[in-house]
Amino acid sequence: MPKSIFRFLCLILVVLMASCAKRGSITGGTKDTLAPVLNASFPKNLSTNFNGKEIKLVFDEYVKLKNINKQLIISPPMKNQPEILPYVASKTITIKLKDTLQPNTTYSLNFGQSIEDNNEGNPYSQFKYVFSTGPYIDSLKINVKIKDALDNKVDNFVSVMLYEINEKFNDSTIYKESPRYITNTLDSLKVVTLENIKAGKYLLVALKDNGNNKFNPNVDKIGFQKEYITIPNDTIFEVELFNEKLPFKAIKPALASGSKLLMGYEGSPKNIKVAVKNGEETIPSIVTQFPKKDSLHIWFKPVKADSLKVVVSDEKFSKDFIVKIKKQKADTLSISPEFTGILPLRERFTLNSNIPLLKFDKSKMSVFNKDSVSVDFDTEYDEFEQKLFLNFKKEELEKYKITLMPGAVTDFYDAQNDTLVYKIGTKNTSDYGNLRLLLENVKGFPVIVELTDKDGKVKATAYTEKDTNVEFLALEPAKYTLRIIYDDNKNKVWDTGSFSERRQSEEVIYFPKEIDVRANWDWEQAFDVGAK
């Protein structure tokens, strides 16, 4: 073989071996992290005497629109949303206005995070296009902080609005009309800036709504400044969101089982009265809460009838319903314990019944400890929640046997229990933690003190009318959020606000850090309630 050919073959072999030894992927260079750049806009941004129907935005690279329907904020709101084109990546975004613009008005189109470069998704954050139909651009602004009146976390996509106080404004305006100016917290902001405002007097409102910029008390959260605000103003305004307490309203009941109706409702059922009637005869009935739903159970004594009249009323509501009756399977009494295995030292032994209970024979109930010594107890029954409590002093590392002999309880339909036996134990006190709070700078009593879990569920509560030292003993080891509520009306529950009454919610103050309660742990914590 000639030397030249041999050398050529050797060279090819070396190249092949090198390529096999160095397999990999092409990196393509440094990743693009730069946002798109606006090269030009037609008409120019901050134009005055605007009278066009179309706006063009030209960028230095291909861009795409993401979640434009959620992210775009137009202030003042337009009745007819503009068309934003194209739907594919392009260097030019076209905005086609579909609304008749108001005279001498500054408009702001804030695109939020909706404009991204096509390749890497880098956003052109909070880009605003502003124009005026008059001879100048309004340039005043205010800052607004959004909070929740009760919870420690805040909803996202909250609209912050200004209603101009003029001859057209009245108490129903926020229910029927869009605001003069608007912005939105989008998915992360807690403090927002309303810009391009003209001087004047305004009502400041925040809404967690369905996007129509009008207040619907049935579904929307609202927050507001009680007094009108005047602009210009350097104040950072704070607005707290809450759900209004709706007036009670019953929804037509329906037959749920043999002698039980299910009735939905709005508002609070606390003071309602229900009467079940067969002609002129009133049938004995009981109303209970359907667990975890805005619904009630209406239990009535069995009766032969094709239909019944259900009369529902409270202080401001009264309505009669006709409910068709048909033969259905009747409920049978079932009783179950709320705790099995271990009974926490802070809790009471609780029995849940699926049918309301009417009679209780304590002589047929017993509680014994592990040494077969009888333990003194008393009973308490919550009819609305259908819970029977057996209250007794619990000892650590103890075992209890709780027995209900036949006839210990009798339900609404006169059925009685069979023999029920429950065995439950307690843990060592060292398995729990104790927390002692020292409340400082409390501006008024009474106050409700609550510990909640990470989901906001209340795990422990205390009520104090004068004492600034509050103890929570035998707490389950966990991380808790601590808050106090100023119980202004002294009803021992937190009360929400009302826009129609111009009343704010009862004030809630949160301790700034989580409290990590640990087993075999005693902790004393000062809580400066006056600190913000």
C-alpha positions as CSV (number, residue, x, y, z in Angstrom):
1,M,0.0,0.0,0.0
2,P,1.4,3.4,-0.9
3,K,2.6,5.5,2.0
4,S,0.3,8.4,1.1
5,I,-2.8,6.3,1.2
6,F,-1.7,4.7,4.5
7,R,-1.1,8.1,6.1
8,F,-4.6,9.3,4.9
9,L,-6.3,6.2,6.5
10,C,-4.4,6.8,9.7
11,L,-5.6,10.4,9.8
12,I,-9.2,9.4,9.3
13,L,-8.9,6.9,12.1
14,V,-7.5,9.5,14.5
15,V,-10.3,11.9,13.8
16,L,-12.9,9.2,14.3
17,M,-11.4,8.2,17.7
18,A,-11.3,11.8,18.8
19,S,-14.9,12.4,17.9
20,C,-15.9,9.3,19.8
21,A,-13.9,10.3,22.9
22,K,-15.4,13.8,23.1
23,R,-19.1,13.3,22.7
24,G,-21.2,16.2,24.0
25,S,-23.8,18.8,23.1
26,I,-23.3,22.3,21.7
27,T,-23.9,24.8,24.4
28,G,-25.1,27.6,22.1
29,G,-23.3,30.3,24.1
30,T,-24.4,32.3,27.2
31,K,-28.1,32.1,28.0
32,D,-30.0,35.3,27.2
33,T,-31.3,36.9,30.4
34,L,-32.1,40.4,29.0
35,A,-35.6,41.7,28.7
36,P,-36.9,42.9,25.3
37,V,-36.3,46.6,24.5
38,L,-39.0,48.8,23.1
39,N,-37.5,50.5,20.0
40,A,-40.5,52.6,19.1
41,S,-44.2,53.2,19.7
42,F,-46.8,54.8,17.4
43,P,-48.1,57.2,18.6
44,K,-45.2,57.9,21.0
45,N,-45.6,56.9,24.6
46,L,-46.9,59.8,26.7
47,S,-48.7,61.4,23.8
48,T,-51.2,64.1,24.4
49,N,-54.4,65.0,22.4
50,F,-54.7,61.3,21.5
51,N,-57.6,60.5,19.1
52,G,-56.5,57.3,17.4
53,K,-57.9,53.8,17.4
54,E,-54.6,51.9,17.1
55,I,-51.3,51.7,19.0
56,K,-48.2,49.9,17.7
57,L,-45.3,48.8,19.9
58,V,-42.1,47.8,18.1
59,F,-39.4,45.7,20.0
60,D,-35.8,44.8,19.2
61,E,-36.6,41.1,19.1
62,Y,-39.5,38.7,18.7
63,V,-41.8,38.9,21.7
64,K,-44.9,36.9,22.8
65,L,-47.8,37.7,25.1
66,K,-48.5,35.6,28.2
67,N,-51.6,35.8,30.3
68,I,-52.5,39.1,28.8
69,N,-56.1,38.9,30.0
70,K,-54.9,38.7,33.6
71,Q,-51.9,40.9,33.4
72,L,-53.0,43.9,31.4
73,I,-54.4,46.7,33.6
74,I,-56.2,49.6,31.8
75,S,-56.9,52.7,33.9
76,P,-59.5,54.1,33.6
77,P,-61.2,50.8,32.8
78,M,-62.6,50.5,29.3
79,K,-66.1,49.0,28.8
80,N,-64.9,47.2,25.6
81,Q,-61.5,45.6,26.0
82,P,-59.0,46.4,23.2
83,E,-57.8,43.7,20.9
84,I,-54.1,42.8,21.3
85,L,-52.3,41.3,18.3
86,P,-50.7,39.2,17.1
87,Y,-51.3,35.8,18.8
88,V,-48.0,34.5,17.7
89,A,-44.4,35.8,18.3
90,S,-43.7,39.1,16.5
91,K,-41.5,42.2,16.9
92,T,-44.6,44.4,16.8
93,I,-47.6,44.4,19.2
94,T,-50.7,46.1,17.9
95,I,-53.4,47.4,20.2
96,K,-56.8,48.1,18.6
97,L,-59.0,50.2,20.8
98,K,-62.7,49.2,20.8
99,D,-64.0,51.9,23.2
100,T,-65.0,55.5,23.0
101,L,-62.3,57.4,24.9
102,Q,-63.3,60.0,27.6
103,P,-62.2,63.6,26.9
104,N,-59.3,65.2,28.7
105,T,-58.4,61.9,30.3
106,T,-55.1,60.2,30.9
107,Y,-55.1,56.5,30.1
108,S,-52.5,54.0,31.3
109,L,-52.0,50.5,29.9
110,N,-49.8,48.5,32.3
111,F,-48.8,45.2,30.7
112,G,-47.5,43.6,34.0
113,Q,-45.5,40.6,33.2
114,S,-47.3,39.7,29.9
115,I,-44.6,40.8,27.4
116,E,-41.8,38.2,27.1
117,D,-39.0,37.5,24.6
118,N,-39.9,34.6,22.5
119,N,-36.8,32.4,23.1
120,E,-36.1,32.6,26.9
121,G,-39.3,34.1,28.3
122,N,-37.6,37.1,29.8
123,P,-40.4,39.5,30.8
124,Y,-40.5,43.2,30.0
125,S,-41.7,43.9,33.5
126,Q,-44.4,46.4,34.3
127,F,-44.2,48.2,30.9
128,K,-46.7,51.1,30.7
129,Y,-48.0,52.9,27.7
130,V,-49.6,56.2,28.7
131,F,-51.5,58.7,26.6
132,S,-53.9,61.6,27.2
133,T,-57.0,62.6,25.2
134,G,-56.4,66.1,26.6
135,P,-53.5,68.6,26.4
136,Y,-51.4,67.2,29.3
137,I,-50.6,63.9,31.2
138,D,-51.9,63.6,34.7
139,S,-48.9,62.8,36.9
140,L,-50.1,62.4,40.5
141,K,-49.9,59.1,42.3
142,I,-50.6,57.3,45.6
143,N,-49.2,54.1,47.2
144,V,-51.6,51.5,48.7
145,K,-50.7,48.6,50.9
146,I,-53.1,45.6,50.8
147,K,-53.8,43.3,53.8
148,D,-56.4,40.8,54.8
149,A,-58.6,41.8,57.7
150,L,-58.3,38.3,59.4
151,D,-55.7,36.1,57.6
152,N,-52.0,36.6,57.7
153,K,-51.7,36.0,53.9
154,V,-53.1,38.2,51.2
155,D,-55.0,37.2,48.1
156,N,-53.3,37.8,44.7
157,F,-54.9,39.7,41.8
158,V,-56.6,42.3,44.0
159,S,-57.9,45.4,42.2
160,V,-57.1,48.8,43.8
161,M,-59.5,51.5,42.7
162,L,-60.3,55.1,43.0
163,Y,-63.9,56.5,42.6
164,E,-64.1,60.2,41.9
165,I,-66.3,62.0,44.4
166,N,-68.5,64.2,42.1
167,E,-72.1,65.0,41.5
168,K,-72.7,61.5,40.0
169,F,-71.2,59.6,43.0
170,N,-73.6,57.9,45.5
171,D,-73.6,54.9,47.8
172,S,-74.5,52.5,45.0
173,T,-71.8,53.6,42.6
174,I,-69.3,50.8,43.5
175,Y,-72.0,48.2,42.9
176,K,-72.9,49.5,39.4
177,E,-70.1,51.5,37.9
178,S,-66.4,51.0,37.1
179,P,-63.8,53.2,39.0
180,R,-62.1,56.3,37.7
181,Y,-58.6,54.7,38.2
182,I,-57.5,51.2,38.8
183,T,-54.4,49.0,39.3
184,N,-53.9,45.5,40.4
185,T,-51.6,43.6,42.8
186,L,-51.2,40.8,40.1
187,D,-49.7,37.7,41.5
188,S,-47.2,39.0,44.0
189,L,-47.4,42.7,44.9
190,K,-48.5,43.8,48.4
191,V,-47.9,47.5,47.9
192,V,-49.1,49.0,44.6
193,T,-48.9,52.5,43.1
194,L,-51.8,54.2,41.4
195,E,-50.3,56.6,38.9
196,N,-51.4,59.2,36.3
197,I,-54.1,60.6,38.6
198,K,-55.5,64.1,38.5
199,A,-56.0,66.1,41.7
200,G,-59.3,65.6,43.5
201,K,-61.3,63.8,46.1
202,Y,-61.7,60.0,45.9
203,L,-63.1,56.9,47.6
204,L,-60.3,54.3,47.8
205,V,-61.5,50.7,47.4
206,A,-59.8,47.3,47.0
207,L,-61.6,44.3,45.5
208,K,-60.8,40.7,45.1
209,D,-63.5,40.3,42.4
210,N,-64.4,38.4,39.3
211,G,-62.8,40.9,37.0
212,N,-65.8,43.1,36.3
213,N,-64.6,46.0,38.5
214,K,-67.9,46.2,40.4
215,F,-68.6,45.0,44.0
216,N,-70.7,41.9,44.3
217,P,-71.1,41.3,48.1
218,N,-72.2,37.6,47.5
219,V,-68.7,36.6,46.1
220,D,-66.2,39.5,46.4
221,K,-63.9,40.6,49.1
222,I,-63.7,44.3,49.7
223,G,-61.6,46.8,51.6
224,F,-61.9,50.6,51.8
225,Q,-60.8,53.7,53.4
226,K,-63.6,55.0,55.6
227,E,-62.9,58.7,54.8
228,Y,-62.5,60.1,51.3
229,I,-58.9,60.8,50.4
230,T,-57.6,63.9,48.7
231,I,-54.9,63.9,46.1
232,P,-52.1,64.9,46.0
233,N,-51.2,62.9,49.1
234,D,-47.9,61.4,50.3
235,T,-49.6,58.9,52.7
236,I,-49.2,55.1,52.2
237,F,-52.8,54.1,52.6
238,E,-53.6,50.7,54.1
239,V,-56.6,48.7,53.0
240,E,-57.8,45.5,54.6
241,L,-59.9,43.0,52.6
242,F,-62.9,41.1,54.1
243,N,-66.0,39.2,53.1
244,E,-69.1,41.0,54.2
245,K,-71.6,39.1,56.3
246,L,-74.6,38.7,54.1
247,P,-78.2,38.9,55.3
248,F,-79.7,35.5,55.9
249,K,-81.4,34.0,52.9
250,A,-82.7,30.4,52.7
251,I,-82.5,28.3,49.5
252,K,-85.4,26.0,48.8
253,P,-85.0,22.8,50.8
254,A,-85.0,19.3,49.2
255,L,-85.7,15.9,50.7
256,A,-82.4,14.2,51.7
257,S,-83.6,11.0,53.3
258,G,-86.7,9.6,54.9
259,S,-87.5,12.5,57.3
260,K,-84.7,14.9,56.7
261,L,-84.4,18.0,54.5
262,L,-81.3,19.7,53.2
263,M,-81.4,23.4,52.9
264,G,-78.7,25.8,51.6
265,Y,-78.4,29.3,52.9
266,E,-76.5,32.6,52.7
267,G,-75.4,34.7,55.7
268,S,-75.7,33.4,59.2
269,P,-78.3,30.8,60.4
270,K,-77.7,31.7,64.0
271,N,-81.1,33.2,64.7
272,I,-83.4,31.5,62.2
273,K,-86.7,29.8,63.0
274,V,-88.0,26.8,61.0
275,A,-91.5,25.4,61.2
276,V,-92.5,22.2,59.2
277,K,-96.2,22.1,58.6
278,N,-98.6,19.5,57.2
279,G,-101.6,21.6,56.5
280,E,-102.4,23.5,59.7
281,E,-100.5,20.9,61.8
282,T,-96.9,21.8,62.9
283,I,-94.6,18.8,62.8
284,P,-91.9,18.6,65.5
285,S,-88.5,19.5,63.9
286,I,-84.9,20.2,64.7
287,V,-82.4,22.2,62.7
288,T,-78.7,21.2,62.6
289,Q,-75.6,22.3,60.7
290,F,-74.5,20.2,57.7
291,P,-70.7,19.8,58.4
292,K,-68.3,22.1,56.4
293,K,-71.1,23.4,54.1
294,D,-73.3,26.4,54.0
295,S,-76.3,24.1,54.4
296,L,-78.6,22.9,57.2
297,H,-80.4,19.7,58.0
298,I,-84.0,20.0,58.9
299,W,-85.2,16.9,60.8
300,F,-88.9,16.2,61.1
301,K,-91.0,13.5,62.6
302,P,-92.3,11.0,60.0
303,V,-95.6,11.9,58.6
304,K,-97.8,10.7,55.8
305,A,-98.1,13.5,53.3
306,D,-97.4,14.2,49.6
307,S,-95.8,17.6,50.5
308,L,-94.9,19.7,53.5
309,K,-94.7,23.5,54.0
310,V,-91.4,24.7,55.4
311,V,-91.5,28.2,57.0
312,V,-88.1,29.8,57.4
313,S,-87.6,33.2,59.1
314,D,-85.3,35.4,61.0
315,E,-85.3,39.1,61.9
316,K,-85.3,40.3,58.2
317,F,-86.2,37.2,56.2
318,S,-89.4,35.2,55.9
319,K,-90.3,32.7,53.2
320,D,-92.5,29.6,52.8
321,F,-91.4,26.6,50.8
322,I,-93.3,23.6,49.5
323,V,-91.3,20.4,49.5
324,K,-92.5,17.2,47.8
325,I,-92.3,14.1,50.1
326,K,-91.6,10.6,48.8
327,K,-90.7,7.4,50.5
328,Q,-87.0,7.1,51.1
329,K,-84.7,5.1,53.3
330,A,-84.7,6.5,56.8
331,D,-81.5,7.3,58.7
332,T,-80.4,4.9,61.5
333,L,-78.5,6.1,64.5
334,S,-74.7,6.0,64.3
335,I,-72.4,7.4,67.0
336,S,-68.6,7.8,66.5
337,P,-65.8,9.3,68.6
338,E,-63.9,12.4,67.4
339,F,-60.7,11.0,68.8
340,T,-59.4,7.4,68.7
341,G,-56.3,6.0,70.3
342,I,-55.0,9.1,71.9
343,L,-57.0,11.9,73.5
344,P,-55.0,15.1,73.6
345,L,-54.8,16.6,77.1
346,R,-56.3,19.9,75.9
347,E,-59.4,18.2,74.3
348,R,-62.7,16.8,75.5
349,F,-63.9,13.3,74.7
350,T,-66.4,14.0,72.0
351,L,-69.1,11.8,70.3
352,N,-70.6,12.7,67.0
353,S,-74.1,11.5,66.1
354,N,-75.6,11.4,62.6
355,I,-79.0,12.1,64.1
356,P,-79.8,14.7,66.7
357,L,-80.0,13.4,70.2
358,L,-82.9,14.4,72.5
359,K,-82.5,12.4,75.8
360,F,-79.5,11.5,77.9
361,D,-79.3,9.0,80.8
362,K,-76.0,9.6,82.6
363,S,-76.7,6.6,84.8
364,K,-76.1,4.4,81.8
365,M,-72.7,6.1,81.0
366,S,-69.4,5.4,82.7
367,V,-65.8,6.4,82.6
368,F,-63.1,4.1,84.2
369,N,-59.4,4.5,84.3
370,K,-56.8,1.7,83.8
371,D,-57.2,0.7,87.5
372,S,-61.0,0.3,87.0
373,V,-61.6,3.3,89.2
374,S,-64.7,5.3,88.3
375,V,-63.9,8.8,87.0
376,D,-66.3,11.6,87.7
377,F,-67.7,13.3,84.6
378,D,-70.5,15.5,83.3
379,T,-72.1,15.8,79.9
380,E,-72.8,18.6,77.5
381,Y,-74.6,18.5,74.2
382,D,-74.3,20.8,71.2
383,E,-77.6,20.2,69.3
384,F,-76.7,22.4,66.3
385,E,-73.4,20.6,65.7
386,Q,-74.7,17.2,67.0
387,K,-71.8,16.7,69.4
388,L,-72.0,15.1,72.9
389,F,-69.1,16.0,75.2
390,L,-68.0,13.9,78.2
391,N,-66.0,16.2,80.4
392,F,-63.6,14.7,83.0
393,K,-60.3,15.5,84.4
394,K,-57.6,13.8,82.3
395,E,-54.4,12.5,83.8
396,E,-51.1,11.9,81.9
397,L,-50.2,8.4,80.8
398,E,-53.6,7.1,81.6
399,K,-56.0,4.8,79.9
400,Y,-59.8,5.3,79.9
401,K,-62.7,3.0,79.1
402,I,-65.9,4.9,78.2
403,T,-69.1,2.9,78.1
404,L,-72.6,3.8,77.0
405,M,-75.0,1.1,77.9
406,P,-78.2,0.6,75.8
407,G,-80.5,3.6,76.3
408,A,-77.8,6.0,77.3
409,V,-78.9,8.3,74.5
410,T,-82.2,8.6,72.6
411,D,-82.3,10.3,69.2
412,F,-84.9,12.5,67.6
413,Y,-86.8,9.5,66.2
414,D,-86.8,7.7,69.6
415,A,-84.2,5.2,68.6
416,Q,-81.6,4.3,71.3
417,N,-78.0,3.3,71.2
418,D,-76.7,-0.3,71.5
419,T,-73.8,-0.9,73.9
420,L,-70.9,1.4,73.0
421,V,-67.4,1.0,74.4
422,Y,-64.5,3.3,73.6
423,K,-60.9,2.9,74.9
424,I,-58.6,5.9,74.7
425,G,-55.3,6.9,76.3
426,T,-53.4,10.1,77.1
427,K,-49.7,10.9,76.6
428,N,-47.1,12.2,79.0
429,T,-47.2,15.9,79.7
430,S,-43.6,16.0,78.5
431,D,-44.9,15.2,75.0
432,Y,-46.5,18.6,74.9
433,G,-45.3,22.2,75.2
434,N,-46.6,25.1,77.3
435,L,-46.7,28.7,76.2
436,R,-47.2,31.8,78.4
437,L,-47.9,35.1,76.7
438,L,-47.2,38.5,78.1
439,L,-49.4,41.0,76.2
440,E,-48.0,44.5,76.1
441,N,-49.5,47.8,75.1
442,V,-53.1,46.4,74.7
443,K,-55.2,49.4,73.8
444,G,-58.5,47.9,75.0
445,F,-60.2,44.8,76.4
446,P,-61.6,42.2,75.8
447,V,-59.3,40.5,73.4
448,I,-59.4,37.1,71.8
449,V,-56.0,35.3,71.7
450,E,-55.6,32.6,69.0
451,L,-53.0,30.1,67.9
452,T,-53.5,28.9,64.3
453,D,-51.7,26.3,62.2
454,K,-50.1,26.9,58.8
455,D,-53.5,26.6,57.1
456,G,-55.1,29.3,59.3
457,K,-57.1,26.8,61.4
458,V,-57.5,27.8,65.0
459,K,-55.9,25.2,67.2
460,A,-56.1,27.0,70.6
461,T,-58.0,30.1,71.8
462,A,-58.2,32.2,75.0
463,Y,-60.4,35.1,76.0
464,T,-59.3,37.8,78.4
465,E,-61.2,40.8,79.7
466,K,-58.3,42.3,81.7
467,D,-55.4,39.9,82.2
468,T,-52.4,40.5,80.1
469,N,-50.9,37.1,81.0
470,V,-52.4,34.3,78.9
471,E,-51.4,30.6,79.1
472,F,-51.7,27.8,76.6
473,L,-50.9,24.5,78.3
474,A,-50.4,21.0,76.8
475,L,-50.0,22.2,73.2
476,E,-49.2,19.7,70.5
477,P,-45.6,20.3,69.2
478,A,-45.9,22.3,66.0
479,K,-45.3,25.8,64.5
480,Y,-48.1,28.2,65.4
481,T,-49.1,31.6,64.2
482,L,-50.2,33.9,67.1
483,R,-52.8,36.7,66.8
484,I,-55.0,38.8,68.9
485,I,-58.5,40.2,68.0
486,Y,-59.9,43.3,69.6
487,D,-63.4,42.1,70.4
488,D,-65.1,45.5,70.2
489,N,-68.7,44.2,70.6
490,K,-67.8,41.6,73.2
491,N,-69.4,38.7,71.5
492,K,-66.3,36.5,71.7
493,V,-65.9,36.1,67.9
494,W,-64.2,38.1,65.2
495,D,-66.7,40.3,63.3
496,T,-66.2,41.2,59.7
497,G,-66.8,44.7,58.3
498,S,-69.6,46.2,56.1
499,F,-69.2,48.6,53.3
500,S,-72.9,49.6,53.4
501,E,-72.5,50.6,57.1
502,R,-69.0,52.0,56.5
503,R,-67.7,49.8,59.2
504,Q,-64.3,48.1,59.3
505,S,-63.6,44.6,60.6
506,E,-62.5,44.1,64.2
507,E,-58.8,44.7,64.4
508,V,-56.4,41.7,64.2
509,I,-52.8,42.0,65.3
510,Y,-50.3,39.2,64.3
511,F,-47.1,38.3,66.2
512,P,-44.4,38.8,63.6
513,K,-42.8,35.4,63.8
514,E,-44.0,31.8,64.0
515,I,-43.9,30.2,67.4
516,D,-42.2,26.8,67.4
517,V,-43.7,24.9,70.3
518,R,-41.6,21.8,71.2
519,A,-42.2,18.8,73.4
520,N,-41.2,19.1,77.1
521,W,-40.9,22.9,76.5
522,D,-42.0,25.8,78.6
523,W,-41.7,29.2,76.9
524,E,-42.6,32.7,77.9
525,Q,-43.2,35.2,75.1
526,A,-43.8,38.9,75.2
527,F,-46.2,40.2,72.5
528,D,-46.1,43.9,71.9
529,V,-49.6,44.4,70.5
530,G,-49.0,48.1,69.9
531,A,-46.0,47.4,67.6
532,K,-46.7,47.5,63.8
